């Protein structure tokens, strides 16, 4: 499945969870902050890098976002990274914000 079809599905799942948990506003703020953070060249290149292991990426995400992100957003980043889909995070954040 191509990235342009996968990203909206992940975004929709997060959106549905936000509605179910009554945390849509919080998740929207978190995804907006993530979108802004991904404008940083170093973070963007780390996310896109196939060389950097998922555990290291998760550690970086935790050090940056822990405490400021909701538990759902942090878990979402962990799951996406463990599944090897972190390279489409920019597309997921865009799709979440549009939806």
WOHU-V788824 format. One record per residue. N is the residue number from 0. RES is the residue in one small letter. D_FIRST is the distance of its C-alpha to the first C-alpha in Angstrom with 2 decimals. Layout:
# WOHU-V788824
n | res | d_first
N | RES | D_FIRST
N | RES | D_FIRST
This chain:
# WOHU-V788824
n | res | d_first
0 | x | 0.00
1 | x | 3.77
2 | x | 6.62
3 | x | 8.41
4 | x | 6.67
5 | x | 6.68
6 | x | 10.21
7 | x | 11.90
8 | x | 11.09
9 | x | 12.69
10 | x | 15.36
11 | x | 16.11
12 | x | 16.60
13 | x | 18.94
14 | x | 20.62
15 | x | 21.31
16 | x | 22.72
17 | x | 24.85
18 | x | 26.25
19 | x | 26.94
20 | x | 28.67
21 | x | 30.41
22 | x | 29.19
23 | x | 27.17
24 | x | 29.58
25 | x | 29.45
26 | x | 25.65
27 | x | 25.69
28 | x | 28.31
29 | x | 26.40
30 | x | 23.19
31 | x | 25.49
32 | x | 27.25
33 | x | 24.09
34 | x | 23.09
35 | x | 26.64
36 | x | 26.63
37 | x | 23.58
38 | x | 25.80
39 | x | 27.78
40 | x | 26.98
41 | x | 27.58
42 | x | 25.35
43 | x | 22.52
44 | x | 22.94
45 | x | 23.14
46 | x | 19.86
47 | x | 18.11
48 | x | 20.09
49 | x | 18.63
50 | x | 22.30
51 | x | 23.22
52 | x | 22.74
53 | x | 21.09
54 | x | 24.58
55 | x | 26.05
56 | x | 23.47
57 | x | 24.14
58 | x | 27.81
59 | x | 27.61
60 | x | 25.84
61 | x | 28.56
62 | x | 31.33
63 | x | 30.22
64 | x | 29.23
65 | x | 31.14
66 | x | 33.90
67 | x | 32.55
68 | x | 29.22
69 | x | 29.15
70 | x | 28.37
71 | x | 25.24
72 | x | 23.89
73 | x | 24.91
74 | x | 23.28
75 | x | 20.02
76 | x | 20.19
77 | x | 21.06
78 | x | 18.19
79 | x | 15.55
80 | x | 17.38
81 | x | 17.84
82 | x | 14.16
83 | x | 13.71
84 | x | 11.95
85 | x | 15.21
86 | x | 14.25
87 | x | 12.54
88 | x | 15.72
89 | x | 17.15
90 | x | 14.37
91 | x | 14.61
92 | x | 18.38
93 | x | 18.39
94 | x | 16.36
95 | x | 18.63
96 | x | 21.69
97 | x | 20.83
98 | x | 20.22
